[in-house]
Amino acid sequence: MTAESLRDALVNVVLNPLAALFFAVAMVVFIWGLVEFLWGLTTDTEGKENGKRHMLWGIVGMFVMVAAATIINIIANTIGVSVPR
């Protein structure tokens, strides 16, 4: 087994699913915040504020995951390394 095949296996088996999981968690937090916001719209302001906060952090999490993938791709393209998908 070469170093490249080990790297590719590590990326495909561990890192890509982990990144997808983190993105999914951020999306669930955003959706939960949306539900909380809409549910709290007619009842209390505390639920509305919690919903806003969860939506904000969900968006931040999704942004961080997309930004990290973009930065990795830019660096890999700059130095001429192929990124396993």
DALIN-V370385 format. One record per pair of residues at least 6 apart in sequence whose C-alpha atoms are under 6 Angstrom apart, sorted by the first residue. I is the first residue (numbers start at 1). GAP is how many residues later the second one is. D is the distance in Angstrom with one decimal. If there is no record, write none. Layout:
<<I & GAP & D> <I & GAP & D>>
//
This chain:
<<8 & 76 & 6.0> <23 & 39 & 5.6> <26 & 32 & 4.6> <26 & 35 & 5.3> <26 & 36 & 5.7> <27 & 31 & 5.9> <29 & 25 & 6.0> <29 & 29 & 5.1> <30 & 24 & 5.9> <30 & 25 & 4.3> <30 & 28 & 4.3> <33 & 18 & 4.0> <33 & 21 & 4.5> <33 & 22 & 4.7> <34 & 17 & 5.9> <36 & 15 & 4.7> <37 & 11 & 4.5> <37 & 14 & 4.2> <40 & 7 & 4.6> <40 & 8 & 4.8> <41 & 7 & 5.9>>
//
